[in-house]
């Protein structure tokens, strides 16, 4: 259903499932990149894929060397299925999948831990930063959730 606007144009139909504020033209107002969809991201700070960013868009994302993983790290020090990031309620949990070299959170070995914004995760030789609802500076640029 559409309505006439005061200027005689047709307003965009209401789309309650999107939860985006509408501008006066009926086009949704863009959100800031760090808020887009509310997905957390992992930014590879150090390692062969430094600078790569991965949005965590599923309830559970597996990180490892195997091509079936959600985030593939091409590094022999990373186990095939090394660690997973899992959403539990309103927070995210990092859980080691029995990796040979272990998983480190903020330089401490962990088997399972709740993640906080800005935490550093070490998986093999790769260092990743967990970012949720804020921008993370990476080198000279700024990381934000991916659009695809």
N, C-alpha and C positions, 0 to 999 in steps of 0.2 A: 504494500500500500504506500502511495506517495502523496504528499501534500504540496499545495502551492506555497511558494515563499512570498514574502511581502513585495518583492520586486517582480513577481510574475513567473519566475523560474520554477522548476520542479525540484523539491528537496529529495535527497537520497532516502531510500527506505530505511527504517530502523533496523539495526542488526544487533540485537542484544547479545548474541554469542561472541561478538568481537570485543566488547568492553573498551572501545576506543572513543575518546571524546570527538565529537563532530565539530568542524569549523562552520562558519556561516555559509560556506559554499556547499556543504554536505560532504566534503572530502575529509576523511579522518586526519586529525592533527598528528604529525609524526612524534613518536616518543624519542627520548634520548637513547643512543645506542646501548648504554649500559642497562637500560630497563627493558629493552626489546624482548618480548615474550617471557621475561623473567628467568631465562635459562642460565645456569652457571656455565662458566667456561674453564677450560684448562689451557694454559699458555705454556708452551715449551720454552723455557728460559735458557737452557743449556743442553747441549747434545747435538746429534746430527741434524735434527729438524728444528733447531732454534728459531723462534719466531712464529712457528705454526700455532694456530688456535683451534680448539675443538669445543663446540657447544655440546653440553650434556643434555640431550633432548629426550632421552628414554629413562624409564625408572631405574635401569641398571646399565652402566657402560663398563665394558671390560677393556683393560689396557694390557697389551702384551705383544709378543713377536709374531704370533700366528695371524695369518691373513683374515681369519674369521673374527678377530677382535674388533671392537668398535673404534679403538684408537690403536693403530699399529705402530710400534717403535722398532725400527730396523736396527737392532743392537744385540749382539750376542750375549751381553750381560743381563738381558731382559728375558724372563721365562716366557714360554708360549702363551700362557694365560697367567699373567703376573699379579694383577690387582684389579679390583672393581670399585667403581664409585656408584653407590646405590642411594636412591632417595628413600628416606624413611620419615614419613610425616612432613614436617616443615624443615628438615635438615638433610644433609648428605653425609654418608658414612663411607670411609675408605676401608677396604678389607683386602688383606693379602690373600692370594689364592694358593698358598703353599709354595711360593716362589723359592728358588734356590738361593738367590742373593738378598732376599728380603726387601721390604718396603720401608722407607723412612719418611716421617712426617716432621717437618721442622728440625731435621737432623737427628731425630730419635727413632730407633727401630719400633715399628708397630705391627700388630697383627690386625687390629681393628681400631678405628678412631673416628669421632665425629669431626667433620671438616668445618673450618671457619674461613671467612673471607680473607684472602691473602696468604693462606697456608702454603708452604713449600713441600712438594711431594718429590721424593727421589725414587726413581725406578731405574735400576741399572745405572748407566751413565747419564741418563736424562734427568733434568730438574724441571718440574712443572709447577706453576702457580695456579691455585684454585681461586677463582674470582666469581663472586655472586653479588649482583646488584651494585657494582661499582666498576669504574674503569681501572685498568691495571697498566702501568707504564711498562713498556717493553722496548728497551733500547731507546730509539728516538721517537717511536710511534706510540699509539695508544691502542690497547687491545679491547675488543668488545665482541659481543656475541656475533656469530656468523649469520648471514642472511639466507643461506640455502637450506 
